[in-house]
Structures are given as C-alpha cells and as structure tokens.
C-alpha cells in the first residue's frame, strides 16, 4: 500500500519495525512510500495528522515538485531518521465493537462493559493486542458476540441452580387409597438378627406386604391411616418377639 506523508515536501526516511522507509516526492510532488508490512501500515495510519493512504486523484498538487525518487526501503540515510516507537508507547489499545452497546445486559441483573468484554474475548481467543486489532472486523464482532452468548448461558444456568437449591421441599402426598398423609413415624425399627427394618418409613403398600410375609393380619380397607398401620405392624412384631 502507498502511504502519503502529506505534510512532507522533502525526502524523509522513517524507521518502523526495524525497517527504514523513504518517503520521497513522486511526479506530483507528493511524499509517498510503498509499505507492504501490515503492521507498519496500521501504525502509520494511526497517526492521521501526518500520514494517510495515498490517493493521487484527491491529493492536492504540489507546485515546483522536485525530481521523483523511488519509494523504497533505504540504506542507512545521512539525514536524521524519523522513528516511530513501536515498543515503548505503552500497551496497544484494543479495538472494540461497532454493534454492541457500551454496557451489555447479560440477564438476571448482570452486566458487562464493552471494555471488559473485549479484554475477556481477546484472552479467550489467545490473541495478543496486535493480532486482535489486525483481525477482520467481522471475525472480531463474532468473537465478541460468542463471548456474550457464553456469559448469558452460564449466568442462566447458575441462576436456575440457585433457584432449585432454595426451593422448599415438596409437601407430603397422600398415600394412594389409605387415609392420612405418608409422614415417617419415628422409633419403629425391628430386627430379625440379620438386618434392621424401619417400619416408620414404609408406605401403606409396603406395610401390608411386610405384614403378609410376617403373618400379621391388618384391617382391610382404605380408611385406616398409614401411621396406624405402621403402629399395628410394629406392635404385632415386637409382641411376637417377646
């Protein structure tokens, strides 16, 4: 790409990324250099008060133009060299987004600023600042939107888990066909010498099945409460054991 040092009228060498570019007047008198390194192009165009992309059709003519010189990488120049610092000017600012707002709503009362989002997406993409800024605009927007989607999904899952953990336990349900509710009854553990069985946590159906195996007769019908059935079975078993 040809870069125009539009404030210059004399040949000017510029050192950038360990290369020296000679901005020299062309036939129209414009100080122009051919710059192929994309890093150098980005850095030069980031100084709009001194450099811009060369457009012969729009650049104003320069009167009394000197003889044109080839815009090439020059050997060690005798004139002082204008150096653009590429290392000591602090961290390179990261390009943001043209579509996302300054503060993004993530749902459930959570937000993130565009600066925080850009830094997070750049880190997750494993790109340094220069690689991030040189990335295609559409790809960069896709990376940012993907990060927003990921954050929203994570926050939604965490909110759902928190809601489930804080929900009250389900109320006891009536045991099918038997009167009363199926609430455990404490202190009804029996043993046969090999294992212990807690009658107090049995359902009505389990009580009746266990009673049938043990040869204990219980009242028929569905009007007897589960707690009463457990008590009858427990008393019958402990009485026979004594």
HUSUL-V330732 format. One record per residue. N is the residue number from 1. RES is the residue in one small letter. SS is DSSP state (~ for helix, > for strand, _ for the rest). OMEGA is omega as a letter, one per 20 degrees, with the letter a starting at -180 (999 if undefined). Layout:
# HUSUL-V330732
n: <N & N>
res: <RES & RES>
ss: <SS & SS>
omega: <OMEGA & OMEGA>
This chain:
# HUSUL-V330732
n: <1 & 2 & 3 & 4 & 5 & 6 & 7 & 8 & 9 & 10 & 11 & 12 & 13 & 14 & 15 & 16 & 17 & 18 & 19 & 20 & 21 & 22 & 23 & 24 & 25 & 26 & 27 & 28 & 29 & 30 & 31 & 32 & 33 & 34 & 35 & 36 & 37 & 38 & 39 & 40 & 41 & 42 & 43 & 44 & 45 & 46 & 47 & 48 & 49 & 50 & 51 & 52 & 53 & 54 & 55 & 56 & 57 & 58 & 59 & 60 & 61 & 62 & 63 & 64 & 65 & 66 & 67 & 68 & 69 & 70 & 71 & 72 & 73 & 74 & 75 & 76 & 77 & 78 & 79 & 80 & 81 & 82 & 83 & 84 & 85 & 86 & 87 & 88 & 89 & 90 & 91 & 92 & 93 & 94 & 95 & 96 & 97 & 98 & 99 & 100 & 101 & 102 & 103 & 104 & 105 & 106 & 107 & 108 & 109 & 110 & 111 & 112 & 113 & 114 & 115 & 116 & 117 & 118 & 119 & 120 & 121 & 122 & 123 & 124 & 125 & 126 & 127 & 128 & 129 & 130 & 131 & 132 & 133 & 134 & 135 & 136 & 137 & 138 & 139 & 140 & 141 & 142 & 143 & 144 & 145 & 146 & 147 & 148 & 149 & 150 & 151 & 152 & 153 & 154 & 155 & 156 & 157 & 158 & 159 & 160 & 161 & 162 & 163 & 164 & 165 & 166 & 167 & 168 & 169 & 170 & 171 & 172 & 173 & 174 & 175 & 176 & 177 & 178 & 179 & 180 & 181 & 182 & 183 & 184 & 185 & 186 & 187 & 188 & 189 & 190 & 191 & 192 & 193 & 194 & 195 & 196 & 197 & 198 & 199 & 200 & 201 & 202 & 203 & 204 & 205 & 206 & 207 & 208 & 209 & 210 & 211 & 212 & 213 & 214 & 215 & 216 & 217 & 218 & 219 & 220 & 221 & 222 & 223 & 224 & 225 & 226 & 227 & 228 & 229 & 230 & 231 & 232 & 233 & 234 & 235 & 236 & 237 & 238 & 239 & 240 & 241 & 242>
res: <x & x & x & x & x & x & x & x & x & x & x & x & x & x & x & x & x & x & x & x & x & x & x & x & x & x & x & x & x & x & x & x & x & x & x & x & x & x & x & x & x & x & x & x & x & x & x & x & x & x & x & x & x & x & x & x & x & x & x & x & x & x & x & x & x & x & x & x & x & x & x & x & x & x & x & x & x & x & x & x & x & x & x & x & x & x & x & x & x & x & x & x & x & x & x & x & x & x & x & x & x & x & x & x & x & x & x & x & x & x & x & x & x & x & x & x & x & x & x & x & x & x & x & x & x & x & x & x & x & x & x & x & x & x & x & x & x & x & x & x & x & x & x & x & x & x & x & x & x & x & x & x & x & x & x & x & x & x & x & x & x & x & x & x & x & x & x & x & x & x & x & x & x & x & x & x & x & x & x & x & x & x & x & x & x & x & x & x & x & x & x & x & x & x & x & x & x & x & x & x & x & x & x & x & x & x & x & x & x & x & x & x & x & x & x & x & x & x & x & x & x & x & x & x & x & x & x & x & x & x & x & x & x & x & x & x & x & x & x & x & x & x>
ss: <_ & > & > & > & _ & _ & _ & _ & _ & _ & _ & > & > & > & > & > & _ & _ & > & > & > & > & > & > & > & _ & _ & _ & _ & _ & > & > & > & > & _ & _ & _ & ~ & ~ & ~ & ~ & ~ & ~ & ~ & ~ & _ & _ & _ & _ & _ & _ & > & > & _ & _ & _ & _ & _ & _ & _ & _ & _ & _ & _ & _ & _ & _ & _ & _ & _ & _ & _ & > & _ & _ & _ & _ & _ & _ & _ & _ & > & > & _ & _ & _ & _ & _ & _ & _ & _ & _ & _ & _ & _ & _ & _ & _ & _ & _ & _ & _ & > & > & > & > & > & _ & _ & > & > & > & > & ~ & ~ & ~ & ~ & ~ & ~ & ~ & ~ & ~ & ~ & ~ & _ & _ & _ & _ & ~ & ~ & ~ & ~ & ~ & ~ & _ & _ & ~ & ~ & ~ & ~ & ~ & ~ & ~ & ~ & ~ & ~ & ~ & ~ & ~ & ~ & ~ & ~ & ~ & ~ & ~ & ~ & ~ & ~ & ~ & ~ & ~ & ~ & ~ & ~ & ~ & ~ & _ & _ & _ & _ & _ & _ & _ & > & _ & _ & _ & _ & > & _ & > & _ & _ & _ & _ & _ & _ & _ & > & > & > & _ & _ & _ & _ & > & > & > & ~ & ~ & ~ & _ & _ & ~ & ~ & ~ & ~ & ~ & ~ & ~ & ~ & ~ & ~ & ~ & _ & _ & _ & _ & _ & _ & _ & _ & _ & _ & > & ~ & ~ & ~ & ~ & ~ & ~ & ~ & ~ & ~ & ~ & ~ & ~ & ~ & ~ & ~ & ~ & _>
omega: <r & r & a & r & a & r & a & r & r & r & a & r & r & a & a & a & r & r & r & r & r & r & a & r & r & a & r & r & a & r & a & r & r & a & a & a & a & r & r & r & a & a & a & a & r & r & a & r & a & a & r & r & a & r & a & a & a & a & a & r & r & a & r & a & r & r & a & r & r & r & a & r & a & r & a & a & r & r & r & a & r & a & r & a & r & a & a & a & r & a & r & a & a & r & a & a & r & a & a & a & r & r & a & r & a & a & r & r & a & r & r & r & a & r & r & a & a & a & r & a & r & r & a & r & r & r & r & a & a & r & r & a & r & a & r & a & a & r & a & r & r & r & a & a & r & r & r & a & a & r & a & r & a & a & r & r & a & r & r & r & r & r & a & a & a & a & r & r & a & r & r & a & r & r & a & r & a & r & r & a & a & r & a & r & a & r & r & r & r & a & r & a & r & a & r & a & a & r & a & r & a & r & r & a & r & r & a & r & r & r & r & r & a & a & r & r & r & r & r & r & a & a & a & a & r & a & r & r & r & a & r & a & a & a & r & a & a & r & a & a & r & 999>
